[in-house]
Amino acid sequence: MDGVLVIDKPAGPTSHDVVARVRRAMGMKKVGHTGTLDPMATGVLPLVLGRGTRLARFLSGAEKTYEAEIRLGQATDTYDAAGAPLRSPDTRAAVPGASRPSDSEAKPAAVPPIDPGEIRRVLSGLTGTYLQAPPPFSAKKIAGVRAYEMARDGRPVQPRAVSVSVRELNVLTIEGTVVVVRLTCSAGFYVRALAHDLGSRLGVGGHLQALRRTRSGEFTLEHAVRLDLVESDRAAALDRLIPLERTLETLPAVVLTADGERRALHGAEIGGSELLQPLPEPLPERVRLFGSEGRLLGVAERSSRPGVLHPVVVLG
């Protein structure tokens, strides 16, 4: 049971709850996730099982695609529908990562008619690479303390802005004060913050009303299985398990000789006669290592020595 099991996460449980339920259902301890989804969010949640847990760090940094429903006219303290309403923010809160007046200082305002063209214009300014301030209710640490713990205690919270990227952002529908968008973004991007910043720039406030992740790296909803099916039919869940050999397919594959395989499994550097094929040129930062019989052995990085690979994860 080594591989990736992609869960179509339902709304409600945390990602850690899903991991715990899959551990019980599959009867195994080695289960982890490759990036959390908020409790209210649904969709693609790839879980790594067995030896697959060793590959989690390579999968967690992948690009994500979401469909998000944003309600304009009301900001909340969590930036989503689960939070407490806040007064409408001042439009000076527009620039991600910039200082802004506290929500308690902002004046409440009625929601005026919102021009769809203005919504699209503002969203276009939230694409590309920029600094994004994470929500106060987030897992980001401030002086070693989770931001959400400080926020729950009523302490001032301003997580440090981080660089994020939005490669694509398309408006699907605009109906009244509800905007539905599809976006593809870097790991670590907060769609809740996008909703908050959109409402802030428009001067009416806004929050995330619903969120569905449709892709995480190479995994999509086509790979996903419902959590209740995993819990009710273990055999059916195993049929949907993606083997390790079909993961990280964006990394080039390097096939080793028997001697190269032995060296790689002991973490020793490999190259030259230990490879069954020439290395790709230019040599990328990372490659997948395969045995001659097609088994994934691990992941290697290029060494400081030309033409040599250094295994960084070995599956054994």
N, C-alpha and C positions, 0 to 999 in steps of 0.2 A: 504494500500500500504506500509506495513512494510516488509522489507526483503532485499535481495541482488539481484541486477540486474548486470549481468556480461556483459560488453560491449566488443565487438571485435573492439578495437580502430583502426581507420584508421591513416595513416601517415598524419601529418600536424598540427592538432589542439593540444594544450596542454591538459593535464589532467583536468586543471581547465576549459578550454573551453568545454570539454566533459560534465563536471558536469553542467555547465550553460545551455547547450543545452538540457540535459535530464531534468533539472528543468522546462524549458519552455515546453518541449514536454509532460511531465507528469503532469504539472500544480501543482507543489508542491515545497515548499522551502527547506524542509529537505532532501537534497541529498548531499552526500559526497563521497570521494574516500578513498581507503585503501592503498595508495602508488602510487606515480606518475610514469608515463611513459614519456620519452622525446618526443617532438613533432615528430621527425622522426620515432619513434618506433611504432609498431603495436601490436595488440594482447590483451591478457586478462587484463582488467581493471575493477575489481569489484567495484561497487558503492553500497553504503548503503542508503536505503530509509526509511523515516519515523523514527520509533523507532529503526530501524537498525543502525542509526547513533551512537547510544550509544555503539554499539559493535565494532566500527571502530578500536579502539586501540588494541583489541585482534586479529583482522584480519590483521593489517598492518605489524606485525612482522613475518609473515609467510615466509617460504622458497619460492623461485621463480625459474622457469625453463625458459630458453631462447634458441632461435636459433639465432646465431650472425654471420654476414658476415663481416670479417675483411680484409681490403686491406692493404697489406704490400708495403713498398717503399715510403710512404709519411706520415709524422706526421702532425697534424693540431692543432691549438690552442684550439679547443673545444674537441679534441680527436674523433671527428666524421666527417662525410662528409660535414656537414654544416659549418665547420670552415675554417679559412684561412690557407694555407699551411705553414709549418715551415721547417726549415732546418733539415736534418736527425739528430736525437739525437745520442749522444755518448752512447756506450754500458754500460757505468758506471751508466746510469739512470735505470739500471735493477732492483735493489732491491726496492720493493714497500715501500714507506715511507722514503727511504734514501735520503740524500741530493744529488743533482746532478747539473751539470753546466746548465746555462740557455740555452734555445733553440737558442737564438741569438748568443751564443758562439760556438754552435756546427757547424761542417763543413758539407756542403752539399756533398752528395755522390750518385753516380749512383747505381741503384739497381742490385746487382749481382744475379746470379741464387741462389735460396734458396733451400736447401736440406730439403725435407719433414720430414726426420728423425730428423733433428735439430729443426724444428718447433714443432714436437711432444715432443721432449725432453724439450724444453723451456716451453711449455704449462704444462707439468707435474710438473714443478717448480712453477706454478701459481695455484696449487690446495692445498687443506688443509686450515688451518687457518693461516693468516698472516696479517701484517699491509699494508693497501692500502691507497695511497695518492689520495684523490678525485680530479677530474679534476678542473682546475682553474675556468672554466665556470660551476659552480654547485651552488646549493642552500645552501651549507654549510656556516655558519656564521663565520666571523673573526672579533673579537671586535665588535660584534653586526651588522656587515654589510655583506650582501650576497656576496659570493665570485664572482659571475658573475657580480655584480655591480662594484666591484673593477676592475675586468678584463676588462670590457667595458671602464672604465676610463683610462686604460693603467697603472694602478698601479700594483706593484709586488704582486702576489698572490701565497700563498702556504698553502692550507688548511691542517689542522692537520690530519695526518694519523690515520686511525681507524682500529680496528680489524674486519676482515671479514672472511667468510668461503666459500670455493668452495667444495661441497661434491662430485660432479661428473663433469668431463669435457671430452667430447669425440669429436674427430675430425670427421666430417662427410665427407668433401671433401677438397682437396687441388688442385686448378687449377691455375697454374701460381703463381701470387701474391695474389690470393684471397683464404682465408681460411674460411671455414664454420664450426662452432663448436656448440655443444649443451652443456649447462651447467646448473647445479642446484646449487644455491648459497643462502647465507643468505640475509635477508633484509638489505638494505643499501649498497649492493655491486654495484659498477659502472662497467658495461660491457665496457663502453667507456675506462675506465682506464685499463682494461684487454687488450684491443686492443692496446692501447698506450704502455703498458709495454711489450707486445709481440714484437712489432716492435723495441722498444728500446733495449731489450735484444738481438735481432737478429742483431742490428746495422744498420737497414735499415729504421727505422721509420714505423709507421703504424697507422691506424685509423679505427673506426667502420663505416662500409659502410651501413649496414642494421641490424635491430634488431626486432625480434618478440618474445613476451612473450607468452609461451604456457601454463603456469600454475602459479597461485598465490595461495599458500596454498592449500586449498581443491578445488579450482575452476580452471577449464580447458577450453579449446576452445569449448568443447562439451556443456558447460553451456552458452556460449557467444551468444550474439545477435548483429547484425550490428547496428551501430549508426543511419544510414539512415532509418532502419526499425522502430526503436523507434520513430523517428520523423514523420514517415508517417503512422504508425499504432500503436496507443497507446494500443489498446486491445491486439494485438499480443505481445507487449512488456510485458504487465501484465501477459500473459500466461507463460512467461519465468522468472517471478520473483520467486526467491528462498525464501521460507518462513524462518522466523527466526529459527524455530524449526529444520531446516535442515542445520544450520550453526554451526561452532565450534565443529564439530563432533569428533574431536580428544580429546575433554574434556569429562570426564565421566559425566553421567547424574545422578542426584539425584532427586527423586520424593518426594514431600512434602505432608503432611496432609493439611486439610483445615486451621487448626490453624497455621501450619508452613508457608503456603502460605501468610496468613495475616501478619505474623511477617516479612517475607522476603520482602514483598511489602512496608513495612515501614522501611526497612533497619536494622531491629533488628537481632541479632545473633540467629541461629537456631541449633538444635541438638536433639538427644535422641528421645523422643516421637513425635517430630514434623517431623520426617522422616518416610516414608513408607517402607524403606529398610535400611539395614546396610550400613554405609559408606564404600567405597572401601578401601582396605588395600594393600600397604600403602596409606595413604590419599595424593593425589596430591596437588599441590599448588592451582589449580583452578578447579572448577566443574561448570557444568550448572545446574540451578535449574528449575525444572518442576513442574507444578501443577498436580493434580491427573487426570485431563482431557487432559493432554498432551500439555498444553500451556507452552512455554518458559517464565519463569518469570525473569531471569537474570543470572548473573554470581556471584559466591561466591568464596572467598579464605578461606583457613583454618585459623582458629583463633589460638591465642597463647594458648587457652584452648583446651585440647584434646577432639576430637570428636565433635567440634563445628565449624560451618561455619559462616563467616561474609560476607554478600552481599556487593559487590563493585559496581555492576551495576544492577539497577532494571528497568525493561521495563514497569511496570505499567499495 
